[in-house]
Amino acid sequence: VPCDGFSDIETLGCPSHFFEDELMCILNMEGRKGLTWKYYAKKILYFLRQQNILKNLKEYLQRPTDRQSFLEGAVLIDQYCNPLSDICLRSVQAQVEEITEKVRKVLRGRNPRHPSLASKAGEVLVAEVELQRQVLDAMNCVLYEQLKYKGNELDYYNSLNSYIHQVLIRRTGIPISLSVLYLTIARQLGVKLEPVNFPSHFLLRWCQGKEGSTDIFDYTYIDAFGKGKQLTVKECEYLIGHHVTEEFYGVVTSKEVLQRMVGNLLNLGKRESTDQSYQLLRDSLDLYLAMYPDNVQHLMLQARLYFHLGIWPEKVLDILQHIQALDPSQHGAVGYLVQHTLEHIERRKEEVGPEVKQRSDEKHKEVCFSIGLIMKHKRYGYNCVIYGWDPACMMGHEWIRNMNVHSLPHGPHQPFYNVLVEDGSCRYAAQENLEYNSEPREIPHPDIGRYFSEFTGTHYLANTELEIRYPEDLELTRATVQKSYSSGKE
């Protein structure tokens, strides 16, 4: 579905929840049927919800700084990257309030007359530092001793560490996500902590001197990732292993906090080359450009990503035109991408339709398996479903060499199959490595609906698009399954 095609929805003038309800009806259909409808309904719902969240983010950024809650900003990022999950600001706030109540309970036991117990939520204590210290000590007790929150050192580069609803569920995260939680609770209890964009390790600062002081030595620095440990300036440098200038100890705005959170996700998206990482890269670029729409570096990255994925070429041209207007020095890179994008658009116009593979063709006589069959890999043991085949290996020499295909008895000169694997990957497997699965089961792959309309209990039924490409496979699949079951009964 072309992204600009969604503009038709807006012209209908209906409330957005009308479309959401219809799409949710499709997604809630009986589990094994309507797989293709569900596949595209999920994509449309993903897009529509993201458009709404993006509007909310832009409204958030237009508010005065003192009305930009750090927690709300973190929730908006979380919602945008996980639009199909049930993530609600009110729910997240309620969970944070539960933790705050636990802190109040500990504080009440230690100092029943503590002023924060009587103050309104968010009211800053003007009391002495010792009373604020009591709040922070109670917070550390609840968060790190009772609830066992901790920095995720073992799986640091997991995107779940950046999503605030997952931080609350898993009780682990990275410095910035734990800092947002810590700062929010502290402010609800009257202790004003401020975010510090420290290099390599996000920190909070707590004023020990005159409020608003510009002297970095008037502050204690708090490491929410390190169980709320309180650090001096020198200890902050020990934490990252090198000296930094005073500017890195300064307070940052909520927008800069969100920029760093999005930057972390963007870097995670760059780490791998999988469908999941590409989606994370797309989402984080959208978020970054919502905050900084004229950032040439990220606009260029977005254009290259869309070009690499072969999607939305018209949008690529729009982005490149914007880059050229912002920075004429990018003419060379822009010109190269414009030329190749225009070529891609022309090739798309010339496409005559999908390649049709007939079983009756003599060159296909060695192909034993058909689309929709549930298979098992003899060597690696994974379960999969076939969604395409070639009479011989169609990959390039480098892939054949890297995958050591020549070591197979029949080498590349045998049928190869495109398969969706139960672990969510897509693979290209040699015929001699596959066998029919005598105990077929559903394959939980996110792209299953792209190719199949239904799971019958023994095999998958191809959807219209796949039937056009493999018109003679459907009957063969049924015959194979029927023969397998009848021989099994014998």
C-alpha angles and dihedrals in degrees: 000000000000110000093229088056089074089071086081089069092060092053091059089069095217125141112267092238088066090066093041091054092051093047092047089053088058093046091050094053118123108301103246099042136068091029094156092047089050092048094056095036088058091050093049092046089049091054097043094049092048091054090054093047091049090055090050091050092052090049089049092052091051093058122097111274093248089060095052106099113206090217093053091050091052090049092052091054090047092049094048094052092043105033094156093055122090099249116157128176091220092054093048090048090051091053091049090048089054089057090046090054090053089053090050089052092054091044091050090054092052100038116009091186096052108140094226090067090064099035124097118259110278095012107139116236113235088189127117122292092253092064090050089049089056089057092050092047090052090048092052090049093053100038101041105022105032102028095029097225112173143165112269100239095156096055102021097150096057113120090220087073089068098051111089095210089054091047088057093047098043096031092223137092147135126289097272098047092046089046092055089052093045094047092048093053093045092052092049087057094049101260112124109216120175131210118249119199092215114175116262093353125053114222142181126227130216120199116236096172136041112338112260093020116166093205108105089208090064089071138074113214121221125210107206089180089056097054095274095301113177114228139192122224091263092048090053088058091048087054093063098027101241145067120266132190124254094259091074091062093059125110118259133209126251089254090056090049090053090046090057093046091051090044090057091052091046091055091049089052090054094051097077139026103228133119089254094051092046089054091050090049092050093048095046092047090052089052094046093049091047086062098036107022095173099051102130095196094056094040089055091048090051092050091049092048094052090045092050092049092046093232133134099357092179089060090050089057091050091051092048091050089052091049092050091052092049098044119014089186087075089069095116097051092040093050092051093052093043091054094049093043091053089049089052091052091050092049090051090054091052095051109119096198138278122326110260117217115201119201089211092065111110092228090061097053093106093057105107103175131057137209117281096033118131107231139183125218109236095210105035099028097224123145118232146158125234116238100165144006143198126203088233136006108293097186123110126266093259093055091046090051095045092049091046091232092160089067090067115097091242096031117196092329096089134075116288125201134212106224136183107221127213091241090064097258130120117226142180110226133187118241093238090058095055131077132178112267108237090199102045119192137172116287109226096215121145092225097050092107091052089072108017135053101195146006110225097193092261104043144354124265113227117238123233095273093053093043089058091054096043105027096166099044099081096069092042091053091053092046092049092051093045092049092047093052095045092049089047091055091050 
